[in-house]
Amino acid sequence: MKTTKKARFAAVAGATGAVALLAVAGAAPAAAETVVDRPDSFTSSYTVAATPDQVVGPDGALAPGEPGAMGTFNFMINSDSEIICYDITLNGVTPPYESGAKTATHIHEAVAGESGPPRLAFPNPEGDGVLTSSGCLQGPFTTGLEGDDGVDTGEGFSLKEIEANPAGFSADTHTSTYVPGAVRGQLTLLPAGGADTGVAMSPAEETGATLPLTLGAVGAVALGAVMVARSRARTA
């Protein structure tokens, strides 16, 4: 069967276009992380008591969030596999969400009282009244937001950075009314052991301590302690 010049040109043009499209997609992926099942073990776990009074604007000044709102962000990390599982609950936060990133719910690299770039983006909590979001993501990660260097703020980020300095990271969610953040809070490490959570032991653990798969009693105690401390600080 003969192949005309026009047909050959179309084939070459199509192949070239496909290669170009793949190159563009590879250079700026809409999402790099992969939704995965919950692993059998974790190397660390964290909780966040997010409140409106902790929100900071891009200029570093306080920018109070939505009055009366509260968020609980629980994170479980397996840094060996670059997997983070999240369980997020928002009370009193009013969508719609708004952010320059691909979602409006993040972990930022930012110490208390300061702003910083998002490193991880999570599906926005949804629901009727109480908003929730949960699941597990595996890196490499992207946020969909370019930094000053023109590179996605999640590119090259490793969960080991959180484990090295959890106090240097915050979690928040942004809405159209409270763009700097409706609620925000700092990551607090949950100690291994304590309450019996009945979860799998991390292979890296040699002490016999367990890390929470669902944070349960340990998370509740840690969250309560954080909230009491914040209440005292506000009345001081």
C-alpha positions as YAML, in Angstrom:
chain: A
units: angstrom
residues:
- id: 1
  name: MET
  ca: [0.00, 0.00, 0.00]
- id: 2
  name: LYS
  ca: [1.34, 3.43, -0.97]
- id: 3
  name: THR
  ca: [1.81, 6.21, 1.54]
- id: 4
  name: THR
  ca: [1.31, 9.72, 0.21]
- id: 5
  name: LYS
  ca: [3.53, 12.65, 1.15]
- id: 6
  name: LYS
  ca: [0.57, 14.27, 2.87]
- id: 7
  name: ALA
  ca: [-0.01, 11.16, 5.00]
- id: 8
  name: ARG
  ca: [3.68, 10.90, 5.91]
- id: 9
  name: PHE
  ca: [3.73, 14.61, 6.89]
- id: 10
  name: ALA
  ca: [0.64, 14.17, 9.07]
- id: 11
  name: ALA
  ca: [2.19, 11.18, 10.84]
- id: 12
  name: VAL
  ca: [5.45, 13.02, 11.52]
- id: 13
  name: ALA
  ca: [3.60, 16.14, 12.68]
- id: 14
  name: GLY
  ca: [1.40, 14.07, 14.99]
- id: 15
  name: ALA
  ca: [4.37, 12.29, 16.53]
- id: 16
  name: THR
  ca: [6.22, 15.57, 17.00]
- id: 17
  name: GLY
  ca: [3.18, 17.13, 18.63]
- id: 18
  name: ALA
  ca: [2.81, 14.17, 20.97]
- id: 19
  name: VAL
  ca: [6.44, 14.41, 22.03]
- id: 20
  name: ALA
  ca: [6.07, 18.14, 22.61]
- id: 21
  name: LEU
  ca: [2.94, 17.58, 24.65]
- id: 22
  name: LEU
  ca: [4.65, 14.98, 26.80]
- id: 23
  name: ALA
  ca: [7.60, 17.31, 27.31]
- id: 24
  name: VAL
  ca: [5.31, 20.11, 28.49]
- id: 25
  name: ALA
  ca: [3.40, 17.76, 30.77]
- id: 26
  name: GLY
  ca: [6.65, 16.41, 32.21]
- id: 27
  name: ALA
  ca: [8.02, 19.90, 32.80]
- id: 28
  name: ALA
  ca: [5.00, 21.15, 34.74]
- id: 29
  name: PRO
  ca: [2.84, 18.27, 36.00]
- id: 30
  name: ALA
  ca: [-0.58, 19.18, 37.39]
- id: 31
  name: ALA
  ca: [-0.07, 16.60, 40.14]
- id: 32
  name: ALA
  ca: [2.92, 14.46, 40.91]
- id: 33
  name: GLU
  ca: [1.81, 12.70, 44.09]
- id: 34
  name: THR
  ca: [-0.05, 9.40, 43.90]
- id: 35
  name: VAL
  ca: [-3.07, 8.32, 45.92]
- id: 36
  name: VAL
  ca: [-2.06, 5.12, 47.73]
- id: 37
  name: ASP
  ca: [-3.37, 2.72, 50.36]
- id: 38
  name: ARG
  ca: [-2.49, 3.22, 54.00]
- id: 39
  name: PRO
  ca: [0.87, 1.56, 54.76]
- id: 40
  name: ASP
  ca: [1.29, -1.03, 57.49]
- id: 41
  name: SER
  ca: [3.50, 1.24, 59.60]
- id: 42
  name: PHE
  ca: [4.62, 4.81, 60.07]
- id: 43
  name: THR
  ca: [7.86, 6.47, 61.10]
- id: 44
  name: SER
  ca: [6.16, 9.46, 62.80]
- id: 45
  name: SER
  ca: [2.76, 10.99, 63.57]
- id: 46
  name: TYR
  ca: [1.64, 14.56, 64.17]
- id: 47
  name: THR
  ca: [-1.43, 16.53, 65.19]
- id: 48
  name: VAL
  ca: [-2.38, 20.15, 64.59]
- id: 49
  name: ALA
  ca: [-4.86, 22.26, 66.56]
- id: 50
  name: ALA
  ca: [-5.69, 24.92, 63.98]
- id: 51
  name: THR
  ca: [-7.40, 28.12, 65.12]
- id: 52
  name: PRO
  ca: [-8.12, 31.53, 63.54]
- id: 53
  name: ASP
  ca: [-5.79, 33.46, 65.86]
- id: 54
  name: GLN
  ca: [-2.70, 31.70, 64.49]
- id: 55
  name: VAL
  ca: [-3.18, 32.81, 60.88]
- id: 56
  name: VAL
  ca: [-0.38, 34.93, 59.41]
- id: 57
  name: GLY
  ca: [-0.54, 36.89, 56.15]
- id: 58
  name: PRO
  ca: [2.09, 36.86, 53.39]
- id: 59
  name: ASP
  ca: [3.73, 39.91, 54.96]
- id: 60
  name: GLY
  ca: [4.20, 38.09, 58.27]
- id: 61
  name: ALA
  ca: [1.56, 40.14, 60.08]
- id: 62
  name: LEU
  ca: [-1.31, 38.50, 61.97]
- id: 63
  name: ALA
  ca: [-4.36, 38.07, 59.75]
- id: 64
  name: PRO
  ca: [-7.10, 36.56, 61.96]
- id: 65
  name: GLY
  ca: [-9.09, 33.82, 60.29]
- id: 66
  name: GLU
  ca: [-12.74, 32.84, 60.52]
- id: 67
  name: PRO
  ca: [-14.13, 33.59, 64.01]
- id: 68
  name: GLY
  ca: [-15.16, 30.49, 65.97]
- id: 69
  name: ALA
  ca: [-13.63, 28.09, 63.46]
- id: 70
  name: MET
  ca: [-11.39, 25.17, 64.43]
- id: 71
  name: GLY
  ca: [-9.46, 22.55, 62.54]
- id: 72
  name: THR
  ca: [-7.87, 19.25, 63.55]
- id: 73
  name: PHE
  ca: [-5.18, 17.99, 61.18]
- id: 74
  name: ASN
  ca: [-3.73, 14.55, 61.89]
- id: 75
  name: PHE
  ca: [-0.78, 13.34, 59.83]
- id: 76
  name: MET
  ca: [0.95, 9.95, 59.77]
- id: 77
  name: ILE
  ca: [4.22, 9.69, 57.86]
- id: 78
  name: ASN
  ca: [6.22, 6.82, 56.45]
- id: 79
  name: SER
  ca: [9.26, 8.76, 55.30]
- id: 80
  name: ASP
  ca: [10.99, 5.62, 54.03]
- id: 81
  name: SER
  ca: [8.32, 5.35, 51.33]
- id: 82
  name: GLU
  ca: [7.53, 9.10, 51.12]
- id: 83
  name: ILE
  ca: [3.91, 8.45, 52.12]
- id: 84
  name: ILE
  ca: [1.81, 10.83, 54.20]
- id: 85
  name: CYS
  ca: [-1.67, 9.93, 55.42]
- id: 86
  name: TYR
  ca: [-4.00, 12.70, 56.51]
- id: 87
  name: ASP
  ca: [-7.20, 12.96, 58.51]
- id: 88
  name: ILE
  ca: [-8.53, 16.53, 58.51]
- id: 89
  name: THR
  ca: [-11.66, 17.87, 60.22]
- id: 90
  name: LEU
  ca: [-12.86, 21.47, 60.02]
- id: 91
  name: ASN
  ca: [-15.57, 22.96, 62.21]
- id: 92
  name: GLY
  ca: [-17.00, 26.40, 61.47]
- id: 93
  name: VAL
  ca: [-14.97, 26.89, 58.28]
- id: 94
  name: THR
  ca: [-17.10, 28.29, 55.47]
- id: 95
  name: PRO
  ca: [-16.22, 27.44, 51.84]
- id: 96
  name: PRO
  ca: [-15.72, 28.25, 49.03]
- id: 97
  name: TYR
  ca: [-12.01, 27.60, 49.22]
- id: 98
  name: GLU
  ca: [-9.51, 29.87, 47.52]
- id: 99
  name: SER
  ca: [-5.78, 29.50, 46.89]
- id: 100
  name: GLY
  ca: [-3.20, 30.04, 44.19]
- id: 101
  name: ALA
  ca: [-2.16, 26.41, 44.71]
- id: 102
  name: LYS
  ca: [-4.02, 23.42, 43.27]
- id: 103
  name: THR
  ca: [-5.95, 22.98, 46.53]
- id: 104
  name: ALA
  ca: [-6.51, 25.31, 49.50]
- id: 105
  name: THR
  ca: [-5.45, 22.91, 52.29]
- id: 106
  name: HIS
  ca: [-1.71, 22.72, 52.94]
- id: 107
  name: ILE
  ca: [1.32, 22.01, 55.03]
- id: 108
  name: HIS
  ca: [3.55, 25.09, 54.85]
- id: 109
  name: GLU
  ca: [7.19, 25.33, 55.78]
- id: 110
  name: ALA
  ca: [6.69, 28.08, 58.37]
- id: 111
  name: VAL
  ca: [7.44, 28.44, 62.07]
- id: 112
  name: ALA
  ca: [4.81, 29.89, 64.41]
- id: 113
  name: GLY
  ca: [4.10, 33.53, 63.71]
- id: 114
  name: GLU
  ca: [5.72, 33.55, 60.28]
- id: 115
  name: SER
  ca: [4.60, 32.88, 56.72]
- id: 116
  name: GLY
  ca: [6.18, 30.32, 54.41]
- id: 117
  name: PRO
  ca: [5.59, 28.41, 51.17]
- id: 118
  name: PRO
  ca: [3.26, 25.42, 50.93]
- id: 119
  name: ARG
  ca: [5.13, 22.13, 50.55]
- id: 120
  name: LEU
  ca: [2.18, 19.71, 50.48]
- id: 121
  name: ALA
  ca: [-1.37, 20.17, 49.15]
- id: 122
  name: PHE
  ca: [-4.27, 17.99, 50.32]
- id: 123
  name: PRO
  ca: [-7.81, 17.55, 49.01]
- id: 124
  name: ASN
  ca: [-10.05, 20.19, 50.55]
- id: 125
  name: PRO
  ca: [-12.37, 18.91, 53.30]
- id: 126
  name: GLU
  ca: [-15.98, 18.61, 52.19]
- id: 127
  name: GLY
  ca: [-19.28, 17.81, 53.86]
- id: 128
  name: ASP
  ca: [-22.40, 19.26, 55.40]
- id: 129
  name: GLY
  ca: [-21.50, 21.30, 58.48]
- id: 130
  name: VAL
  ca: [-18.42, 19.44, 59.65]
- id: 131
  name: LEU
  ca: [-15.95, 19.20, 56.76]
- id: 132
  name: THR
  ca: [-13.60, 16.22, 56.44]
- id: 133
  name: SER
  ca: [-10.85, 14.89, 54.19]
- id: 134
  name: SER
  ca: [-8.74, 11.76, 54.59]
- id: 135
  name: GLY
  ca: [-6.46, 9.52, 52.58]
- id: 136
  name: CYS
  ca: [-2.80, 8.84, 51.78]
- id: 137
  name: LEU
  ca: [-0.45, 10.40, 49.23]
- id: 138
  name: GLN
  ca: [2.96, 9.27, 48.02]
- id: 139
  name: GLY
  ca: [5.59, 11.62, 46.62]
- id: 140
  name: PRO
  ca: [7.15, 13.18, 44.70]
- id: 141
  name: PHE
  ca: [4.89, 16.09, 45.68]
- id: 142
  name: THR
  ca: [3.69, 19.25, 43.97]
- id: 143
  name: THR
  ca: [1.52, 22.15, 45.13]
- id: 144
  name: GLY
  ca: [0.73, 23.75, 41.79]
- id: 145
  name: LEU
  ca: [2.20, 27.02, 43.05]
- id: 146
  name: GLU
  ca: [5.44, 28.48, 41.73]
- id: 147
  name: GLY
  ca: [7.95, 29.99, 44.12]
- id: 148
  name: ASP
  ca: [10.06, 33.06, 43.43]
- id: 149
  name: ASP
  ca: [12.51, 30.81, 41.59]
- id: 150
  name: GLY
  ca: [9.81, 29.67, 39.17]
- id: 151
  name: VAL
  ca: [9.82, 26.13, 40.58]
- id: 152
  name: ASP
  ca: [6.82, 24.41, 42.16]
- id: 153
  name: THR
  ca: [7.05, 24.86, 45.94]
- id: 154
  name: GLY
  ca: [6.61, 21.13, 46.49]
- id: 155
  name: GLU
  ca: [9.29, 20.01, 44.04]
- id: 156
  name: GLY
  ca: [12.11, 18.10, 45.72]
- id: 157
  name: PHE
  ca: [10.40, 18.17, 49.11]
- id: 158
  name: SER
  ca: [10.92, 15.14, 51.36]
- id: 159
  name: LEU
  ca: [8.84, 14.10, 54.35]
- id: 160
  name: LYS
  ca: [12.09, 13.61, 56.23]
- id: 161
  name: GLU
  ca: [12.27, 17.42, 56.42]
- id: 162
  name: ILE
  ca: [9.14, 17.42, 58.58]
- id: 163
  name: GLU
  ca: [10.57, 14.70, 60.81]
- id: 164
  name: ALA
  ca: [13.78, 16.70, 61.23]
- id: 165
  name: ASN
  ca: [11.95, 19.83, 62.41]
- id: 166
  name: PRO
  ca: [8.17, 19.47, 62.88]
- id: 167
  name: ALA
  ca: [7.94, 22.84, 64.68]
- id: 168
  name: GLY
  ca: [9.06, 24.45, 61.42]
- id: 169
  name: PHE
  ca: [5.83, 23.43, 59.66]
- id: 170
  name: SER
  ca: [2.22, 24.56, 59.90]
- id: 171
  name: ALA
  ca: [-1.08, 23.35, 58.46]
- id: 172
  name: ASP
  ca: [-3.93, 25.53, 57.27]
- id: 173
  name: THR
  ca: [-6.85, 25.98, 54.91]
- id: 174
  name: HIS
  ca: [-7.75, 29.06, 52.86]
- id: 175
  name: THR
  ca: [-11.19, 30.35, 51.87]
- id: 176
  name: SER
  ca: [-12.42, 33.16, 49.63]
- id: 177
  name: THR
  ca: [-13.35, 35.24, 52.67]
- id: 178
  name: TYR
  ca: [-10.18, 34.42, 54.61]
- id: 179
  name: VAL
  ca: [-7.57, 34.09, 51.90]
- id: 180
  name: PRO
  ca: [-4.52, 34.18, 54.25]
- id: 181
  name: GLY
  ca: [-6.17, 31.31, 56.13]
- id: 182
  name: ALA
  ca: [-9.41, 30.43, 57.90]
- id: 183
  name: VAL
  ca: [-7.50, 28.42, 60.52]
- id: 184
  name: ARG
  ca: [-3.86, 27.53, 61.07]
- id: 185
  name: GLY
  ca: [-1.72, 25.60, 63.56]
- id: 186
  name: GLN
  ca: [1.76, 24.18, 64.03]
- id: 187
  name: LEU
  ca: [2.62, 20.49, 63.76]
- id: 188
  name: THR
  ca: [3.04, 18.77, 67.12]
- id: 189
  name: LEU
  ca: [4.85, 15.43, 67.28]
- id: 190
  name: LEU
  ca: [2.86, 12.59, 68.80]
- id: 191
  name: PRO
  ca: [5.10, 10.36, 70.93]
- id: 192
  name: ALA
  ca: [5.33, 6.68, 70.14]
- id: 193
  name: GLY
  ca: [3.72, 4.43, 72.71]
- id: 194
  name: GLY
  ca: [1.35, 5.71, 75.38]
- id: 195
  name: ALA
  ca: [-2.23, 4.65, 74.76]
- id: 196
  name: ASP
  ca: [-2.77, 1.27, 73.15]
- id: 197
  name: THR
  ca: [-3.78, 2.05, 69.59]
- id: 198
  name: GLY
  ca: [-3.45, -1.51, 68.34]
- id: 199
  name: VAL
  ca: [-1.51, -0.57, 65.22]
- id: 200
  name: ALA
  ca: [1.40, -2.06, 63.37]
- id: 201
  name: MET
  ca: [4.91, -1.35, 64.61]
- id: 202
  name: SER
  ca: [7.29, 0.56, 62.42]
- id: 203
  name: PRO
  ca: [10.11, -1.67, 61.13]
- id: 204
  name: ALA
  ca: [12.53, 1.06, 62.24]
- id: 205
  name: GLU
  ca: [11.34, 0.84, 65.84]
- id: 206
  name: GLU
  ca: [13.57, -1.27, 68.08]
- id: 207
  name: THR
  ca: [12.00, -0.23, 71.39]
- id: 208
  name: GLY
  ca: [8.65, -1.97, 70.92]
- id: 209
  name: ALA
  ca: [6.79, 1.36, 70.85]
- id: 210
  name: THR
  ca: [3.93, 1.76, 68.40]
- id: 211
  name: LEU
  ca: [2.90, 4.64, 66.21]
- id: 212
  name: PRO
  ca: [-0.78, 5.47, 65.82]
- id: 213
  name: LEU
  ca: [-2.49, 4.37, 62.62]
- id: 214
  name: THR
  ca: [-5.64, 6.16, 63.69]
- id: 215
  name: LEU
  ca: [-4.63, 8.68, 66.30]
- id: 216
  name: GLY
  ca: [-7.45, 7.94, 68.72]
- id: 217
  name: ALA
  ca: [-6.74, 8.53, 72.39]
- id: 218
  name: VAL
  ca: [-3.18, 9.76, 71.91]
- id: 219
  name: GLY
  ca: [-4.30, 12.39, 69.41]
- id: 220
  name: ALA
  ca: [-7.15, 13.50, 71.63]
- id: 221
  name: VAL
  ca: [-4.86, 13.96, 74.62]
- id: 222
  name: ALA
  ca: [-2.28, 15.87, 72.58]
- id: 223
  name: LEU
  ca: [-4.95, 18.05, 70.98]
- id: 224
  name: GLY
  ca: [-6.50, 18.80, 74.36]
- id: 225
  name: ALA
  ca: [-3.15, 19.82, 75.79]
- id: 226
  name: VAL
  ca: [-2.47, 22.16, 72.89]
- id: 227
  name: MET
  ca: [-5.92, 23.77, 73.12]
- id: 228
  name: VAL
  ca: [-5.60, 24.31, 76.89]
- id: 229
  name: ALA
  ca: [-2.19, 25.92, 76.40]
- id: 230
  name: ARG
  ca: [-3.59, 28.22, 73.71]
- id: 231
  name: SER
  ca: [-6.56, 29.17, 75.90]
- id: 232
  name: ARG
  ca: [-4.22, 30.12, 78.74]
- id: 233
  name: ALA
  ca: [-2.02, 32.11, 76.38]
- id: 234
  name: ARG
  ca: [-4.97, 34.12, 75.09]
- id: 235
  name: THR
  ca: [-6.18, 34.97, 78.60]
- id: 236
  name: ALA
  ca: [-2.71, 35.81, 79.89]
...
